[in-house]
Amino acid sequence: MAGLELLYCSAQAGISCPQDALVCGIHWELIQHGYRCLGAGEQPGPDERKSELLPAGWETNKEVYTLRYKSTDDARELLLKAVVVDDSMILNVMDRASQKVADVTLAVADYINPEHLNDFHKVYKNMEELRTRIVSSIISPLGVPTEKAKKDSQAEKKDPVSPQDFNPLRIPPRHPAGVRAPSWPSPLNPFAVGGQDLDPLGGRSGGMIVDPLRSGFPQPGIDPSAGLPGRLPPGAVPPGARFDPFGPLGAGRAGPDPDHLPPPGYDDMFM
């Protein structure tokens, strides 16, 4: 609003009615969206320059205000006519290059306090609504100047969230925090395949030997390199070698001896 305040103070000498104040507000909204005023009237005058200020004689005709604008990138030239009808103002804006036309009707009393024309801080009201209507009915249909659009696009690119911080394909872990995941063999180690087969006595929680009398119960692993009492002396099996034990393990194990009874016809010489 600081820019509008300076504009209003510079033009206050010519503001004598609510319609003048409303045209001043509309003019500033066009300035904010990348347009500059060339002058008053439909025909260009000598030595015209683009300016943010209202031109001389802009308030001469209280029934039809006619102003010409040009975008800062020189791509568009607008002809604005503000026609006063009773307590309303009809804005008709034409882009001279494309012949596009946009219009909107505003109730003067909705945006101007007529009893405070000499006080900028009290003369305007509902300014956000006025800006919205000017943008949606005039600026957007005719197109925003490229410099203004470029600034808006650069502002939108300044996203505080880095794309590296967001990965829509990342799947979070399913096990709760503090729960230890099972230690599976590493798939990157080719020597881990079949590792449990190299330990038939179950030192790695596996093995090939099944004890029918102790099935289901944990038993300590047996180191073949230490030897087997009554069968192999210590050092008979090199450390780390594959070893398949033979015969029943352990001495004096409980249970019946499978050879405690001779088979039927044992004394038969032909058996």
Disulfide bonds with the S-S distance in Angstrom:
none
